[in-house]
Structures are given as structure tokens and as C-alpha cells.
Amino acid sequence: MMYFYIILASVVTSLVSLIGILFFKVPINKLEKVIMFLVSLSAGTLLGDSFLHLLPESVESLENGMVIWAGVLGRIIVFFMLEKISCWRHCHIPTSESHIHSVGKMNLIGDALHNLIDGMILAGSFIVDFNLGIVTTIAVISHEIPQEIGDFGVLIHAGYTAKKALFFNFLSALASILGAVIIIVLGYKIVGLTDIILPITAGGFIYIAASDLIPELKKEVTISKTLKQLLGIFLGLGFMVLVKVVFK
């Protein structure tokens, strides 16, 4: 039954890639406003999941504290290296004259790798604890929504038709299922693998929130927009607190 939930969560997160269909005819300026609020909500959710769920669970599961913090730091450094080497960015802002994206094919490759890791994260979380798996699925979806909208914009900018952009975006999203299967196969064969995944996941979420999402939010400096961003962040954090109470 656990395997079913893991695959179901991976399929659901993959289907998020089709969200671009809702924005076929939405003007870019209006799309940016929607995305920026989702980005702030995502930042709060990812930070909340990391500090309220994943890291506390890691402390309970792992006796060696050094392993936890090494996992967090290691994931942050690996993400930084990936961005430097492959120009892989979790970019959430549609293309514009002041914000030019990388080529569509590179975006698809980077997105597929990102989704593969998401699938591994989801599977590892469910194997450790069912409730943790639910919470992590929510956190993954929260940052997938603005990312996939942004990816849709990147592919349109790169010359893909709307239908092809949706198709290839969904194809790369299916890598999440492959990642889940990898952990299902290896999770019970490698002792402690799933426990190590938790701090690594936390490090990844913290990196995405701190190095990608929050810097994007800092570009908007008006008081009204800042207040909306703070509202989104606190809503994300509050939702993670609520989930912790409900699923404790």
C-alpha cells in the first residue's frame, strides 16, 4: 500500500506540469503578479517543511548530528554546483526583455533532473513516515506550481507552440516517477538511505527558498507588494504549522 501512495504522489506532482494550460491567453504582466504571490507562498512552505518537519524528523531518526548537517550543507553545495555547471535554475518568472531565460532544451533537461530528485524525495519521505510523506508532497507541489508556470513561459519563449510546451514539460515531469521507483528499489537495500534523504531534502528546500525564491521577491520593493509577499510567506509557514498539528 505504501508503494501505491508513493507512486500516486509522484503522478500528482507530475500532473502539476500541465498547469500551463490555464495560462494560454493570460497576459504576461498579469501572469507575473500571480506567480510572485505563489513564489512567496512557496518560500514559506519550503522553509516551514524544512525546519518544522524534515529536520526535526532527522534529529529523531539519526543519532549522529554531523550526518544531518553534512547532508544539509552537502545538498546546498551540490545545488550550487549544478547551477554553475549546467545553468540549471528553478526560475519562476516568465521571459521578458529584462529577464531572459536559457534555451528550451536546457530547461527541459534541468527540469527532468529536478523532477527525478523530487520523486526520490517523495519516496524517501513516505518510507520514513506516511504523514511526513504527505507533508513533503504538499511542499513539493507548492514550489512546482510557480516553477511549472515559469517553465511553460520559458518554452514558449524558446519557440515551442503551447501544445508542444505542455507536452514536453509533462514528459520531463514524469522523471519524478522514475526517481520514486529508484528509491523504492534501493530504499530497503541500503541501510539508512531514507534517513539520510531527509536532511538532504531539507538542504535542497532551504537552498531553493533562500537562493532562488527570496531573491526574486526582493526585486519588488514597493510597500504593497512587500506586504503581499510577507502574507504569502506567513501563509506558507502557517500552513506547515497546521499540517504539523493535524498529522502529528
C-alpha positions in Angstrom: 0.0 0.0 0.0 2.9 2.3 0.8 4.2 1.9 -2.8 0.8 2.9 -4.1 0.9 6.2 -2.2 4.5 6.9 -3.3 3.6 6.4 -7.0 0.3 8.4 -6.6 2.2 11.3 -5.0 4.7 11.2 -7.9 2.0 11.1 -10.5 0.1 14.0 -8.8 3.3 16.2 -8.8 3.9 15.3 -12.4 0.4 16.4 -13.4 1.2 19.9 -11.9 3.3 20.4 -15.1 0.1 20.7 -17.1 -0.9 23.9 -15.1 0.3 25.9 -18.0 -2.9 25.1 -19.9 -4.7 27.6 -17.5 -2.4 30.4 -18.7 -2.7 30.1 -22.5 -4.2 33.5 -23.0 -3.1 35.3 -19.8 -1.1 38.5 -20.5 2.5 38.3 -19.2 2.0 41.2 -16.8 -0.9 39.6 -15.1 0.9 36.2 -15.0 3.8 37.7 -13.2 1.6 39.0 -10.4 0.1 35.6 -9.9 3.5 33.9 -9.9 5.1 36.3 -7.5 2.4 35.6 -4.8 2.8 31.8 -5.5 6.6 32.3 -5.1 6.2 33.9 -1.7 3.8 31.2 -0.6 6.2 28.5 -1.9 9.1 30.1 0.0 7.2 29.9 3.3 6.0 26.4 2.6 9.5 25.1 1.8 11.1 26.7 4.8 8.3 25.5 7.1 8.6 22.0 5.8 12.4 22.0 6.3 12.5 23.5 9.8 9.3 22.1 11.2 9.1 18.7 9.7 12.2 17.3 7.9 15.0 18.5 10.3 13.1 17.5 13.5 12.4 14.1 12.0 16.0 13.8 11.1 17.1 14.6 14.6 14.8 11.8 15.9 16.0 9.3 13.3 19.7 9.9 13.2 21.9 9.7 16.4 24.8 11.4 14.6 24.1 15.1 14.3 27.0 15.6 12.0 25.3 13.4 9.4 22.3 15.7 9.5 24.1 19.0 9.0 26.5 17.4 6.5 23.5 16.3 4.5 22.0 19.8 4.6 25.3 21.5 3.6 26.1 18.9 1.0 22.8 19.4 -0.8 23.2 23.2 -0.8 26.7 22.9 -2.3 25.6 20.3 -4.9 22.7 22.5 -6.0 25.1 25.4 -6.3 27.5 23.3 -8.4 24.6 22.1 -10.6 23.5 25.6 -11.3 27.1 26.7 -12.2 27.8 23.7 -14.4 24.5 23.2 -16.2 22.8 26.6 -15.8 20.0 24.8 -14.1 17.8 27.4 -12.4 14.4 27.0 -10.7 13.3 30.1 -12.5 9.7 31.3 -11.7 9.5 34.4 -13.8 8.3 34.3 -17.4 10.6 35.7 -20.0 10.9 39.4 -20.7 13.4 41.9 -22.0 14.9 42.3 -18.5 14.7 38.6 -17.6 15.9 36.3 -20.4 15.8 32.6 -19.9 18.1 29.9 -21.1 17.4 27.7 -24.1 14.3 25.5 -24.0 16.2 22.2 -24.3 18.5 23.0 -21.4 15.4 24.0 -19.4 13.8 20.6 -20.1 16.9 18.7 -19.2 17.4 20.6 -15.9 13.7 20.3 -15.1 13.8 16.5 -15.7 16.8 16.2 -13.3 14.9 18.3 -10.7 11.8 16.2 -11.0 13.9 13.0 -10.7 15.2 14.3 -7.4 11.7 15.3 -6.3 10.5 11.7 -6.9 13.3 10.4 -4.7 12.5 12.9 -2.0 8.8 11.9 -2.0 9.5 8.2 -1.9 12.1 8.6 0.9 9.7 10.7 3.0 6.9 8.2 2.7 9.1 5.3 3.6 10.3 7.1 6.8 6.8 8.1 7.8 3.4 8.3 6.0 2.5 11.7 7.5 5.9 13.1 6.6 5.3 11.9 3.0 2.0 13.8 2.8 3.6 17.0 4.2 6.6 16.7 1.8 4.2 16.1 -1.2 2.4 19.4 -0.3 5.7 21.2 -0.1 6.9 19.8 -3.4 3.6 20.8 -5.1 3.8 24.3 -3.6 7.1 25.0 -5.4 6.2 23.0 -8.5 3.2 25.3 -9.3 5.2 28.6 -9.8 8.1 26.7 -11.3 6.0 24.9 -13.9 4.2 28.1 -14.9 7.6 29.7 -15.4 8.9 26.7 -17.3 5.9 27.0 -19.6 6.8 30.6 -20.3 10.5 29.6 -21.0 9.4 27.0 -23.6 7.1 29.5 -25.3 9.9 32.0 -25.4 12.2 29.3 -26.9 9.8 28.8 -29.8 7.6 25.9 -28.8 3.9 26.0 -29.5 1.6 26.0 -26.5 0.7 22.3 -27.1 4.3 21.2 -27.5 5.4 23.2 -24.5 2.8 21.4 -22.4 3.7 18.0 -23.8 7.5 18.3 -23.3 7.0 19.9 -19.9 4.9 17.0 -18.8 7.4 14.5 -20.3 10.2 15.9 -18.2 7.9 15.9 -15.1 7.5 12.1 -15.5 11.0 11.8 -14.3 9.5 12.2 -10.8 8.0 8.7 -11.1 11.4 7.2 -12.1 13.0 8.9 -9.0 10.4 7.3 -6.8 10.9 3.9 -8.3 14.7 4.2 -7.7 14.2 4.8 -4.0 11.6 2.0 -3.8 14.1 -0.4 -5.2 17.1 0.9 -3.2 15.4 2.2 -0.1 15.3 -1.1 1.7 18.5 -2.5 0.4 20.8 0.4 1.5 20.7 0.7 5.3 19.9 4.2 6.5 19.3 5.6 2.9 15.9 7.0 3.7 17.1 8.6 6.9 19.9 10.4 5.0 17.4 11.6 2.4 15.6 13.8 5.0 18.4 16.3 5.8 19.4 16.2 2.1 15.8 17.2 1.2 15.8 19.9 3.8 19.0 21.3 2.4 17.5 21.4 -1.1 14.4 23.1 0.1 16.3 25.7 2.0 18.6 26.4 -1.0 15.6 26.8 -3.4 13.8 29.2 -0.9 16.9 31.2 0.0 18.9 31.4 -3.2 16.1 31.5 -5.8 12.7 32.3 -4.4 13.5 35.1 -1.9 16.0 36.9 -4.2 13.2 37.1 -6.8 10.9 38.6 -4.2 13.5 41.2 -3.2 13.3 42.6 -6.7 9.8 44.1 -5.9 10.4 46.9 -3.3 7.0 48.7 -3.1 5.3 48.5 0.3 2.1 47.0 -1.1 3.9 44.2 -2.9 6.2 43.6 0.0 3.2 43.2 2.3 1.6 40.7 -0.1 4.9 38.7 -0.2 5.1 38.6 3.6 1.5 37.5 3.6 2.3 34.7 1.2 5.4 33.6 3.3 3.4 33.6 6.5 0.6 31.7 4.9 3.1 29.1 3.8 4.6 28.8 7.2 1.2 28.8 8.9 0.0 26.0 6.6 3.0 23.9 7.6 2.3 24.5 11.3 -1.3 23.5 10.7 -0.2 20.3 8.9 2.2 19.5 11.8 -0.7 19.8 14.3 -3.1 17.7 12.1 -0.6 15.0 11.2 1.4 14.8 14.5 
